Amino acid sequence: MTSKELLYVEDALGHEKFMESCCSKTSAQLQDPTLSAYIAELSKTHTEMYNKFLNLL
């Protein structure tokens, strides 16, 4: 893997971790159970994407 590709993967990891964190916090704060469940699902999706990028290393 080139250094440019490695920088891209590291950047993508940071973005996915940030999005997962934001979704988790937002889901916990929402009072609408349907919307909260949807945001929690988005959090899981970002965790999965994080793991996929991590496996590239």
C-alpha positions as semicolon CSV with decimal commas, in nm:
position;residue;x (nm);y (nm);z (nm)
1;M;0,000;0,000;0,000
2;T;0,139;0,338;-0,096
3;S;0,172;0,619;0,155
4;K;-0,105;0,811;-0,021
5;E;-0,340;0,514;0,007
6;L;-0,248;0,469;0,372
7;L;-0,331;0,834;0,441
8;Y;-0,668;0,787;0,272
9;V;-0,749;0,481;0,485
10;E;-0,641;0,658;0,805
11;D;-0,859;0,957;0,714
12;A;-1,155;0,730;0,637
13;L;-1,108;0,553;0,973
14;G;-1,120;0,886;1,152
15;H;-1,435;0,993;0,970
16;E;-1,614;0,665;1,038
17;K;-1,521;0,671;1,406
18;F;-1,645;1,030;1,432
19;M;-1,975;0,948;1,260
20;E;-2,028;0,642;1,480
21;S;-1,969;0,853;1,789
22;C;-2,208;1,128;1,672
23;C;-2,480;0,875;1,587
24;S;-2,447;0,698;1,922
25;K;-2,471;1,022;2,118
26;T;-2,763;1,148;1,911
27;S;-2,953;0,822;1,939
28;A;-2,921;0,828;2,317
29;Q;-3,059;1,184;2,333
30;L;-3,359;1,139;2,105
31;Q;-3,699;1,087;2,262
32;D;-3,871;0,953;1,950
33;P;-3,810;0,575;1,965
34;T;-3,843;0,525;1,589
35;L;-3,593;0,796;1,506
36;S;-3,362;0,681;1,784
37;A;-3,365;0,325;1,647
38;Y;-3,287;0,453;1,297
39;I;-2,991;0,658;1,420
40;A;-2,868;0,360;1,624
41;E;-2,877;0,154;1,304
42;L;-2,669;0,422;1,131
43;S;-2,421;0,394;1,417
44;K;-2,390;0,021;1,352
45;T;-2,340;0,088;0,982
46;H;-2,054;0,327;1,055
47;T;-1,898;0,071;1,290
48;E;-1,912;-0,186;1,011
49;M;-1,753;0,056;0,768
50;Y;-1,481;0,134;1,022
51;N;-1,405;-0,237;1,055
52;K;-1,393;-0,280;0,675
53;F;-1,141;0,003;0,643
54;L;-0,941;-0,137;0,934
55;N;-0,920;-0,474;0,760
56;L;-0,751;-0,303;0,466
57;L;-0,450;-0,250;0,688
